[in-house]
């Protein structure tokens, strides 16, 4: 059995997930990941030290087993002597009203609930149970969906209040840990169904990769995702600085000094263009293909190009992006 | 049918694969990729212009069909009015003698042959038939094998003399192109066997991903690989500059100014350490895990660490890498 606590403490310290004195709210679905997260955080708490303020369970009312899951979570909290916050919301109704997928609707309602409860409890961090498995799956999903120029990297260990202390631990390790402590969990049957892309990845593609390449496939993918995210963050930061230096934004137009942009290295050049394109695109998608079009205009290979929300031209050494909806130019 | 010629010309121009006036030797196995490569290069030649100097066929004598493939290639060359160079070598014997896998032995002999012939013919470029499919497969292979800190990116469109003009074209597109021109090719039956990791990827994993996500999976993977390679090249270059500034190499030792290295952004820091570790490692593998160890010594989290070929310590603000085999320090 690998020592999970040192691994967890290392992740917590490396990314400053839970600074000393923090009060943390733990999201508990009742599945193996979040049950293990709860127990491991209780073990880790005196070492930093931080405080587990409460557990929070979101009852999405989507399956018959939802009531069973809620009961399981309430029982676990009472056995651990921890307060638990519970809400039950109609995800299906919300999804229909907001025209979201069930998955997106559930995510939004769940995070809203967690933030509300955290604020009430004076908790500055919310811990969620994403594992190295989730990391690997999400990365592969992004790759095959063509996340392209950016957004390719890993799930963040921390994004504002939300922290993910289990990102360096596999689901199998967590289940071994729970089994060794005789702690049970509830199974989420929807995870077993093969009708969503993520589940096909989890139950068909990844096992096939493990059969061919051995057990470290998930770890390799998760690490690659992390490295790519770190590289990307640095390059994005660099590109933001360059953008500020070479671009002039006015209502309806972004003007970029073409000569200066051409002098930048390719990864920065791409990102500066993507930044400009995204400002023009408003809510629309701007990605790899549009960056390629913009590069062609920049080099003079193309005279002009239509991009989401606007049109791009090269005029006497200036790359001009004229927007069709002038009011988003300032973005 | 997509227009392959413009796509090919774009790839050739973008990466300066075949500058005007170049004489190129085309590697021809007889498979669909290399047959299409030959025909497309003949179409492209007057546009740049460059010259197809000859075809070159390597008979690896590995299968009963090897003689059939050679005959096919000789026939094609004579129909196209092109000279063809052929060699037959005993790959199995060479692999045994050099203790290489059959795949590695075949690759080495084939490229040696191509370089020899190119030199004799006064050809400065050798075109090989790698496609977007190969790009996607190679990238996935590297990912699941944990290529880690570096070496994650794509196949290079050009590496010294070797050029790969088909990297932006899929195998399916090439076969459509050949079919539309009534040109045949030979099938390489070994590609159909599921006993190599690459073939399992090609025939099991990628088709499953296509079933789940649609036909653009290969393109998405190939593009991601390209972007990651470009980002990596730039960051490697940056790290080399920083290494030269913060490191002092003497026989048996690399000394790095820890304070100055800590001030560098994470992606550069990682690569500087990898650079130092590789110098120490000689031929041995230095990768993600060792960089992590080195990072721990740099931050003071660990007092020292054993790394391939040496030992790493922090001494009064200097990260000292002492080699066990002093003569590789200058590398």
Interface residues (C-beta under 8 A of the other chain):
Chain A: X143 X144 X145 X146 X147 X148 X149 X152 X197 X200 X201 X204 X205 X208 X209 X212 X213 X216 X217 X219 X220 X221 X223 X224 X227 X228 X230 X231 X232 X234 X235 X237 X265 X266 X267 X268 X270 X288
Chain B: X143 X144 X145 X146 X147 X148 X149 X152 X197 X200 X201 X204 X205 X208 X209 X212 X213 X216 X217 X219 X220 X221 X223 X224 X227 X228 X230 X231 X232 X234 X235 X237 X265 X266 X267 X268 X270 X288
